[in-house]
Amino acid sequence: MKFKEIEKIIANNDSIVIYRHINPDYDAFGGQLGLKHLIMDNWPDKKVYAYGTEMLENPAYLEPMDEVDEETIRNSLVILVDTSTNKRADDESFLLGKQILKIDHHLRSEVIEGAYAYVDSDASSVCAIITKMAIQLEWIVSQRAAELLLGGMLSDSRSLSIPNVDGDDFRAAGFLADQLIDVSWVNRCVFDDSKAAFQAGAYFENKVVYNEDLGYFISTNEEKRRFGLSEGEIKDLIDKLSRIRGVDKYAVFAEIDNGNYTVSLRSHTASIVHVARKYGGGGHALACGIPEVRPHEVDEIIEMLVKAR
Ligand SMILES: [Mn+2]
């Protein structure tokens, strides 16, 4: 599918609802809200809604989701961004859409029957895909759209530093920076920690266990409560482990209320997504996750990660 075809599908629909994944990150929000603003910038007469039930606490940067009723969804083009499987969409009401268009960058992105799909698993973020589309199609890009898209690009690509980042990504980011946005402010919005997360980060940095080129920590429910964080927020601390010399693979195992663990996995070079898949997870070659594993599986996963080359 070409960008021009995406433009045609958008042009042909007067009502559009944009969805993204559960546990949304800044690429999900940036793709969703950035695309919403691009459509408003270029087709001011269209009705365009952002749908989702979960929010990140960042009102200065993000904007609230729209109220969308079922009738509207049924009569709209639905665009699902940054979402690998239907089950990971927030929420599955996207399937009610009159027509579905998926824009994604995950490996093995689920094929939705009858839907249009633009999937580039080499892309470093869904925001990079959307930005390159806007540049190629010479769309108007407002300041607001640009700051949302840049935030998503920077967060998924760890500030344009992961292996699949290329010159086109830097040029796309440069184009966004040219739209009179405050690059420093966007970086702070996306990367600054809450005080609670900062303190928890320092604590868990001291709990990191090293096994060959793997670094990881395991958090307990007691620690989760002590720091007042959710298991999702504890998993987000994984970025703290990305800059340890000699550590090429890193992981966080966060205990959840039923005593099982939810898992985040990262690697600088060796693919580790086979580990995630074996336990019912998925994502990208170097950044993936597993929703839930049993305690005895934690050790198996650690062993597989150590062996990954
Ligand atoms: Mn993404």
Residues whose N, C-alpha, C, O or C-beta is under 5 A from the ligand:
A	BS01	MN	D27 D82 S125 V126 D156
